[in-house]
Amino acid sequence: MNELIKTSLLIAGGGFIGTLLRFLTTQFINKYTVISFPIGTVVVNLIGCLLIGVLAGFFSERLTSDSNLFLFLTIGCLGGFTTFSAFAIESQVFIQNGEFLKLAAYISIQVLIGIMLAVLGYNWMRS
């Protein structure tokens, strides 16, 4: 089988797994959330940021970044797990509803804490 097709199928399989995990995680979290805030998306994106840092740190000295396992886990699983498109549309809803304080909190939590978690995960695995 052509290497590009093989790698593409591997990534697609990871995307399927990540997408399913995102759906189940957000459903579980949102079931127990009593506030009007997309906390499921926040949690998924923050977990994804930590995990991408952990994987990047782990693989930095063990495998090349184009290894099939790295691609499966990062582009496939985490690409399907995290959800920037949901982040964008939920931000748009805050704007549409004039909820600018919630919008600022939503963006700040995911961007700032997400970056910190990615750095933390990376450095944790490099130690």
N, CA and C atoms as an extended XYZ file, in Angstrom:
381
Properties=species:S:1:pos:R:3:atomname:S:1:resname:S:1:resid:I:1 pbc="F F F"
N         0.855       -1.187        0.000 N   MET     1
C         0.000        0.000        0.000 CA  MET     1
C         0.891        1.237        0.000 C   MET     1
N         0.494        2.225       -0.722 N   ASN     2
C         1.211        3.492       -0.788 CA  ASN     2
C         1.372        4.070        0.621 C   ASN     2
N         2.555        4.574        0.940 N   GLU     3
C         2.846        5.099        2.285 CA  GLU     3
C         1.928        6.267        2.664 C   GLU     3
N         1.606        7.134        1.709 N   LEU     4
C         0.708        8.264        1.980 CA  LEU     4
C        -0.689        7.768        2.341 C   LEU     4
N        -1.173        6.780        1.624 N   ILE     5
C        -2.495        6.226        1.917 CA  ILE     5
C        -2.487        5.537        3.281 C   ILE     5
N        -1.445        4.792        3.563 N   LYS     6
C        -1.321        4.099        4.853 CA  LYS     6
C        -1.313        5.100        6.010 C   LYS     6
N        -0.517        6.148        5.874 N   THR     7
C        -0.447        7.176        6.918 CA  THR     7
C        -1.778        7.905        7.046 C   THR     7
N        -2.422        8.197        5.928 N   SER     8
C        -3.721        8.881        5.954 CA  SER     8
C        -4.771        8.054        6.668 C   SER     8
N        -4.796        6.748        6.419 N   LEU     9
C        -5.751        5.868        7.096 CA  LEU     9
C        -5.465        5.775        8.587 C   LEU     9
N        -4.194        5.779        8.944 N   LEU    10
C        -3.795        5.757       10.350 CA  LEU    10
C        -4.283        7.014       11.067 C   LEU    10
N        -4.082        8.154       10.452 N   ILE    11
C        -4.531        9.425       11.028 CA  ILE    11
C        -6.057        9.474       11.103 C   ILE    11
N        -6.725        8.987       10.062 N   ALA    12
C        -8.194        8.967       10.061 CA  ALA    12
C        -8.726        8.094       11.194 C   ALA    12
N        -8.079        6.969       11.439 N   GLY    13
C        -8.488        6.109       12.555 CA  GLY    13
C        -8.320        6.818       13.888 C   GLY    13
N        -7.226        7.530       14.040 N   GLY    14
C        -7.022        8.314       15.252 CA  GLY    14
C        -8.059        9.409       15.383 C   GLY    14
N        -8.407       10.041       14.268 N   GLY    15
C        -9.441       11.086       14.282 CA  GLY    15
C       -10.787       10.538       14.729 C   GLY    15
N       -11.109        9.336       14.283 N   PHE    16
C       -12.351        8.688       14.699 CA  PHE    16
C       -12.371        8.482       16.209 C   PHE    16
N       -11.275        7.967       16.734 N   ILE    17
C       -11.173        7.725       18.175 CA  ILE    17
C       -11.265        9.040       18.947 C   ILE    17
N       -10.520       10.048       18.511 N   GLY    18
C       -10.526       11.335       19.195 CA  GLY    18
C       -11.885       12.008       19.161 C   GLY    18
N       -12.556       11.929       18.021 N   THR    19
C       -13.883       12.532       17.887 CA  THR    19
C       -14.887       11.858       18.814 C   THR    19
N       -14.843       10.551       18.865 N   LEU    20
C       -15.734        9.816       19.750 CA  LEU    20
C       -15.457       10.155       21.218 C   LEU    20
N       -14.174       10.228       21.580 N   LEU    21
C       -13.815       10.598       22.956 CA  LEU    21
C       -14.258       12.021       23.290 C   LEU    21
N       -14.138       12.932       22.314 N   ARG    22
C       -14.606       14.307       22.549 CA  ARG    22
C       -16.098       14.321       22.813 C   ARG    22
N       -16.855       13.631       21.986 N   PHE    23
C       -18.303       13.594       22.153 CA  PHE    23
C       -18.685       13.035       23.520 C   PHE    23
N       -18.107       11.901       23.877 N   LEU    24
C       -18.442       11.269       25.154 CA  LEU    24
C       -18.022       12.132       26.341 C   LEU    24
N       -16.848       12.756       26.254 N   THR    25
C       -16.349       13.606       27.337 CA  THR    25
C       -17.245       14.822       27.527 C   THR    25
N       -17.575       15.524       26.436 N   THR    26
C       -18.406       16.723       26.569 CA  THR    26
C       -19.815       16.368       27.024 C   THR    26
N       -20.357       15.247       26.566 N   GLN    27
C       -21.684       14.824       27.019 CA  GLN    27
C       -21.678       14.560       28.517 C   GLN    27
N       -20.658       13.873       28.988 N   PHE    28
C       -20.554       13.562       30.412 CA  PHE    28
C       -20.422       14.837       31.237 C   PHE    28
N       -19.530       15.728       30.831 N   ILE    29
C       -19.299       16.969       31.587 CA  ILE    29
C       -20.533       17.852       31.552 C   ILE    29
N       -21.116       18.026       30.380 N   ASN    30
C       -22.278       18.910       30.262 CA  ASN    30
C       -23.492       18.374       31.007 C   ASN    30
N       -23.555       17.065       31.186 N   LYS    31
C       -24.663       16.461       31.935 CA  LYS    31
C       -24.669       16.938       33.385 C   LYS    31
N       -23.491       17.198       33.935 N   TYR    32
C       -23.370       17.581       35.335 CA  TYR    32
C       -23.058       19.064       35.531 C   TYR    32
N       -23.151       19.842       34.467 N   THR    33
C       -22.880       21.273       34.553 CA  THR    33
C       -24.197       22.021       34.715 C   THR    33
N       -24.232       22.915       35.695 N   VAL    34
C       -25.467       23.659       35.944 CA  VAL    34
C       -25.387       25.104       35.467 C   VAL    34
N       -24.211       25.530       35.016 N   ILE    35
C       -24.073       26.903       34.535 CA  ILE    35
C       -24.255       26.947       33.026 C   ILE    35
N       -24.629       28.101       32.530 N   SER    36
C       -24.809       28.304       31.096 CA  SER    36
C       -23.469       28.705       30.489 C   SER    36
N       -22.613       27.718       30.306 N   PHE    37
C       -21.253       27.949       29.811 CA  PHE    37
C       -20.782       26.638       29.191 C   PHE    37
N       -20.155       26.679       28.013 N   PRO    38
C       -19.730       25.442       27.341 CA  PRO    38
C       -18.493       24.817       27.989 C   PRO    38
N       -18.638       24.393       29.218 N   ILE    39
C       -17.513       23.873       29.997 CA  ILE    39
C       -16.950       22.589       29.378 C   ILE    39
N       -17.784       21.788       28.728 N   GLY    40
C       -17.295       20.572       28.088 CA  GLY    40
C       -16.233       20.857       27.043 C   GLY    40
N       -16.461       21.863       26.218 N   THR    41
C       -15.483       22.249       25.198 CA  THR    41
C       -14.211       22.775       25.844 C   THR    41
N       -14.367       23.564       26.899 N   VAL    42
C       -13.191       24.089       27.608 CA  VAL    42
C       -12.343       22.935       28.139 C   VAL    42
N       -12.971       21.990       28.813 N   VAL    43
C       -12.238       20.868       29.404 CA  VAL    43
C       -11.547       20.044       28.325 C   VAL    43
N       -12.249       19.745       27.256 N   VAL    44
C       -11.661       18.961       26.162 CA  VAL    44
C       -10.455       19.681       25.569 C   VAL    44
N       -10.581       20.962       25.306 N   ASN    45
C        -9.470       21.701       24.708 CA  ASN    45
C        -8.283       21.804       25.663 C   ASN    45
N        -8.538       21.978       26.950 N   LEU    46
C        -7.433       22.060       27.904 CA  LEU    46
C        -6.738       20.709       28.070 C   LEU    46
N        -7.512       19.640       28.127 N   ILE    47
C        -6.906       18.303       28.176 CA  ILE    47
C        -6.075       18.074       26.921 C   ILE    47
N        -6.608       18.459       25.782 N   GLY    48
C        -5.882       18.302       24.525 CA  GLY    48
C        -4.580       19.080       24.502 C   GLY    48
N        -4.590       20.284       25.054 N   CYS    49
C        -3.366       21.089       25.118 CA  CYS    49
C        -2.314       20.408       25.989 C   CYS    49
N        -2.730       19.891       27.134 N   LEU    50
C        -1.786       19.185       27.998 CA  LEU    50
C        -1.232       17.947       27.289 C   LEU    50
N        -2.115       17.168       26.679 N   LEU    51
C        -1.683       15.935       26.035 CA  LEU    51
C        -0.771       16.181       24.835 C   LEU    51
N        -1.026       17.240       24.062 N   ILE    52
C        -0.147       17.523       22.921 CA  ILE    52
C         1.239       17.905       23.422 C   ILE    52
N         1.301       18.612       24.541 N   GLY    53
C         2.595       18.938       25.135 CA  GLY    53
C         3.300       17.702       25.649 C   GLY    53
N         2.566       16.823       26.313 N   VAL    54
C         3.140       15.578       26.824 CA  VAL    54
C         3.687       14.743       25.669 C   VAL    54
N         2.903       14.590       24.625 N   LEU    55
C         3.344       13.781       23.485 CA  LEU    55
C         4.534       14.396       22.769 C   LEU    55
N         4.508       15.718       22.573 N   ALA    56
C         5.635       16.379       21.918 CA  ALA    56
C         6.902       16.224       22.740 C   ALA    56
N         6.783       16.369       24.053 N   GLY    57
C         7.940       16.187       24.921 CA  GLY    57
C         8.434       14.752       24.923 C   GLY    57
N         7.508       13.814       24.984 N   PHE    58
C         7.877       12.397       25.006 CA  PHE    58
C         8.574       11.983       23.711 C   PHE    58
N         8.023       12.400       22.590 N   PHE    59
C         8.568       11.983       21.300 CA  PHE    59
C         9.763       12.807       20.846 C   PHE    59
N        10.038       13.911       21.510 N   SER    60
C        11.096       14.812       21.034 CA  SER    60
C        12.454       14.138       20.928 C   SER    60
N        12.731       13.213       21.800 N   GLU    61
C        14.028       12.544       21.762 CA  GLU    61
C        13.906       11.047       21.503 C   GLU    61
N        12.704       10.552       21.296 N   ARG    62
C        12.519        9.116       21.122 CA  ARG    62
C        12.230        8.724       19.682 C   ARG    62
N        11.396        9.463       19.022 N   LEU    63
C        11.014        9.158       17.649 CA  LEU    63
C        11.056       10.438       16.830 C   LEU    63
N        11.113       10.318       15.546 N   THR    64
C        11.033       11.504       14.698 CA  THR    64
C         9.588       11.968       14.656 C   THR    64
N         9.396       13.233       14.398 N   SER    65
C         8.045       13.787       14.417 CA  SER    65
C         7.169       13.225       13.298 C   SER    65
N         7.760       12.531       12.334 N   ASP    66
C         6.935       11.961       11.277 CA  ASP    66
C         6.663       10.475       11.495 C   ASP    66
N         6.944        9.987       12.687 N   SER    67
C         6.669        8.581       12.970 CA  SER    67
C         5.161        8.348       12.959 C   SER    67
N         4.763        7.157       12.585 N   ASN    68
C         3.333        6.840       12.490 CA  ASN    68
C         2.612        6.958       13.822 C   ASN    68
N         3.239        6.539       14.909 N   LEU    69
C         2.592        6.636       16.217 CA  LEU    69
C         2.370        8.093       16.606 C   LEU    69
N         3.365        8.932       16.382 N   PHE    70
C         3.241       10.356       16.687 CA  PHE    70
C         2.107       10.973       15.873 C   PHE    70
N         2.052       10.668       14.586 N   LEU    71
C         1.002       11.209       13.718 CA  LEU    71
C        -0.377       10.696       14.132 C   LEU    71
N        -0.465        9.418       14.462 N   PHE    72
C        -1.729        8.834       14.907 CA  PHE    72
C        -2.242        9.537       16.154 C   PHE    72
N        -1.359        9.730       17.134 N   LEU    73
C        -1.774       10.313       18.412 CA  LEU    73
C        -2.038       11.808       18.331 C   LEU    73
N        -1.177       12.559       17.625 N   THR    74
C        -1.316       14.015       17.618 CA  THR    74
C        -2.307       14.504       16.573 C   THR    74
N        -2.013       14.253       15.312 N   ILE    75
C        -2.908       14.734       14.251 CA  ILE    75
C        -4.230       13.977       14.288 C   ILE    75
N        -4.149       12.658       14.472 N   GLY    76
C        -5.362       11.849       14.481 CA  GLY    76
C        -6.181       12.008       15.744 C   GLY    76
N        -5.713       11.380       16.826 N   CYS    77
C        -6.499       11.358       18.071 CA  CYS    77
C        -6.743       12.751       18.645 C   CYS    77
N        -5.677       13.523       18.838 N   LEU    78
C        -5.867       14.849       19.452 CA  LEU    78
C        -6.509       15.844       18.492 C   LEU    78
N        -6.247       15.684       17.198 N   GLY    79
C        -6.921       16.535       16.220 CA  GLY    79
C        -8.423       16.316       16.233 C   GLY    79
N        -8.839       15.067       16.415 N   GLY    80
C       -10.261       14.773       16.531 CA  GLY    80
C       -10.828       15.114       17.898 C   GLY    80
N        -9.989       15.033       18.916 N   PHE    81
C       -10.440       15.265       20.287 CA  PHE    81
C       -10.666       16.745       20.574 C   PHE    81
N        -9.711       17.583       20.212 N   THR    82
C        -9.877       19.013       20.467 CA  THR    82
C       -10.799       19.601       19.416 C   THR    82
N       -11.315       20.755       19.707 N   THR    83
C       -12.404       21.237       18.875 CA  THR    83
C       -12.398       22.762       18.732 C   THR    83
N       -11.518       23.245       17.885 N   PHE    84
C       -11.445       24.692       17.711 CA  PHE    84
C       -12.676       25.242       17.005 C   PHE    84
N       -13.276       24.450       16.133 N   SER    85
C       -14.475       24.934       15.448 CA  SER    85
C       -15.616       25.152       16.443 C   SER    85
N       -15.752       24.274       17.421 N   ALA    86
C       -16.768       24.478       18.454 CA  ALA    86
C       -16.430       25.712       19.281 C   ALA    86
N       -15.159       25.896       19.564 N   PHE    87
C       -14.692       27.091       20.278 CA  PHE    87
C       -15.121       28.353       19.531 C   PHE    87
N       -14.937       28.346       18.220 N   ALA    88
C       -15.278       29.522       17.415 CA  ALA    88
C       -16.778       29.799       17.414 C   ALA    88
N       -17.590       28.774       17.214 N   ILE    89
C       -19.031       29.006       17.139 CA  ILE    89
C       -19.610       29.349       18.507 C   ILE    89
N       -19.070       28.780       19.561 N   GLU    90
C       -19.552       29.134       20.893 CA  GLU    90
C       -19.152       30.561       21.249 C   GLU    90
N       -18.001       31.012       20.774 N   SER    91
C       -17.600       32.412       20.957 CA  SER    91
C       -18.561       33.335       20.212 C   SER    91
N       -18.934       32.938       19.019 N   GLN    92
C       -19.877       33.721       18.222 CA  GLN    92
C       -21.215       33.858       18.937 C   GLN    92
N       -21.663       32.815       19.610 N   VAL    93
C       -22.929       32.866       20.350 CA  VAL    93
C       -22.833       33.878       21.494 C   VAL    93
N       -21.680       33.894       22.192 N   PHE    94
C       -21.488       34.898       23.247 CA  PHE    94
C       -21.569       36.306       22.671 C   PHE    94
N       -20.952       36.518       21.511 N   ILE    95
C       -20.999       37.838       20.858 CA  ILE    95
C       -22.437       38.176       20.482 C   ILE    95
N       -23.117       37.237       19.864 N   GLN    96
C       -24.504       37.438       19.431 CA  GLN    96
C       -25.406       37.788       20.610 C   GLN    96
N       -25.150       37.175       21.762 N   ASN    97
C       -25.975       37.417       22.955 CA  ASN    97
C       -25.484       38.598       23.793 C   ASN    97
N       -24.422       39.241       23.345 N   GLY    98
C       -23.885       40.369       24.088 CA  GLY    98
C       -23.226       39.974       25.404 C   GLY    98
N       -22.792       38.741       25.521 N   GLU    99
C       -22.170       38.236       26.750 CA  GLU    99
C       -20.649       38.353       26.640 C   GLU    99
N       -20.177       39.575       26.675 N   PHE   100
C       -18.763       39.838       26.404 CA  PHE   100
C       -17.847       39.430       27.565 C   PHE   100
N       -18.334       39.470       28.784 N   LEU   101
C       -17.533       39.003       29.918 CA  LEU   101
C       -17.321       37.483       29.826 C   LEU   101
N       -18.388       36.756       29.518 N   LYS   102
C       -18.254       35.313       29.305 CA  LYS   102
C       -17.328       35.023       28.124 C   LYS   102
N       -17.429       35.813       27.070 N   LEU   103
C       -16.565       35.641       25.902 CA  LEU   103
C       -15.104       35.814       26.288 C   LEU   103
N       -14.814       36.862       27.040 N   ALA   104
C       -13.428       37.120       27.467 CA  ALA   104
C       -12.910       35.978       28.343 C   ALA   104
N       -13.739       35.494       29.254 N   ALA   105
C       -13.335       34.381       30.118 CA  ALA   105
C       -13.110       33.124       29.292 C   ALA   105
N       -14.008       32.856       28.382 N   TYR   106
C       -13.940       31.656       27.535 CA  TYR   106
C       -12.654       31.644       26.704 C   TYR   106
N       -12.356       32.752       26.079 N   ILE   107
C       -11.147       32.852       25.260 CA  ILE   107
C        -9.897       32.788       26.133 C   ILE   107
N        -9.886       33.536       27.225 N   SER   108
C        -8.714       33.577       28.099 CA  SER   108
C        -8.387       32.214       28.693 C   SER   108
N        -9.415       31.532       29.181 N   ILE   109
C        -9.196       30.220       29.794 CA  ILE   109
C        -8.545       29.272       28.795 C   ILE   109
N        -9.116       29.181       27.615 N   GLN   110
C        -8.622       28.194       26.664 CA  GLN   110
C        -7.279       28.577       26.053 C   GLN   110
N        -7.098       29.827       25.720 N   VAL   111
C        -5.851       30.218       25.062 CA  VAL   111
C        -4.706       30.274       26.067 C   VAL   111
N        -4.863       31.031       27.133 N   LEU   112
C        -3.759       31.197       28.082 CA  LEU   112
C        -3.450       29.920       28.853 C   LEU   112
N        -4.471       29.323       29.442 N   ILE   113
C        -4.230       28.102       30.205 CA  ILE   113
C        -3.849       26.958       29.268 C   ILE   113
N        -4.440       26.927       28.085 N   GLY   114
C        -4.090       25.899       27.110 CA  GLY   114
C        -2.622       25.949       26.727 C   GLY   114
N        -2.105       27.124       26.471 N   ILE   115
C        -0.688       27.264       26.139 CA  ILE   115
C         0.174       26.856       27.328 C   ILE   115
N        -0.213       27.290       28.529 N   MET   116
C         0.556       26.912       29.720 CA  MET   116
C         0.566       25.392       29.913 C   MET   116
N        -0.570       24.739       29.663 N   LEU   117
C        -0.626       23.289       29.809 CA  LEU   117
C         0.220       22.575       28.755 C   LEU   117
N         0.244       23.099       27.540 N   ALA   118
C         1.092       22.509       26.507 CA  ALA   118
C         2.562       22.620       26.887 C   ALA   118
N         2.984       23.779       27.398 N   VAL   119
C         4.356       23.965       27.857 CA  VAL   119
C         4.648       23.041       29.043 C   VAL   119
N         3.718       22.983       29.990 N   LEU   120
C         3.874       22.110       31.149 CA  LEU   120
C         4.051       20.650       30.721 C   LEU   120
N         3.180       20.183       29.844 N   GLY   121
C         3.254       18.809       29.376 CA  GLY   121
C         4.557       18.513       28.670 C   GLY   121
N         4.984       19.428       27.830 N   TYR   122
C         6.233       19.264       27.097 CA  TYR   122
C         7.411       19.176       28.064 C   TYR   122
N         7.489       20.125       28.981 N   ASN   123
C         8.609       20.148       29.940 CA  ASN   123
C         8.563       18.984       30.913 C   ASN   123
N         7.369       18.560       31.261 N   TRP   124
C         7.197       17.416       32.155 CA  TRP   124
C         7.827       16.165       31.542 C   TRP   124
N         7.602       15.969       30.259 N   MET   125
C         8.136       14.784       29.602 CA  MET   125
C         9.624       14.924       29.261 C   MET   125
N        10.130       16.114       29.237 N   ARG   126
C        11.543       16.350       28.940 CA  ARG   126
C        12.414       16.250       30.181 C   ARG   126
N        11.792       16.285       31.347 N   SER   127
C        12.551       16.256       32.608 CA  SER   127
C        13.141       14.893       32.881 C   SER   127
